[in-house]
């Protein structure tokens, strides 16, 4: 009888711990969604192909997936990644495409980095 009690007790403890493990993940996912919606509301195109500018002013197109990156180091709003225009490593930030001239948009679309997020 005590073996059954122990089994039920252990099962309950594991179930409780498992429920608590999802909270940090949920908080991160909600934060990413809120941040993405806020940036889109401010006029930035976040998610998918995004025009970015490096610290030297070069414009290029990259895949920007909120909360994920394999080719760059995420630093909040910035990412540290290779600039395909100047062939250097730099901090890059998204650019509001509405503030770019037609020539700047064309230039950015001609320069793309590697096609992974």
Secondary structure, 3 states (H helix, E strand, C coil): CHHHHHHHHHHHHHHHHHHHHHHHHHHHHHHHHHHHHHHHHCCCCCCEEEEEEECCCCEEEEEEECCECCCCEEECCEEEEEECCCCEEEEEEECCHHHCCHHHHHHHHHCECCCCC
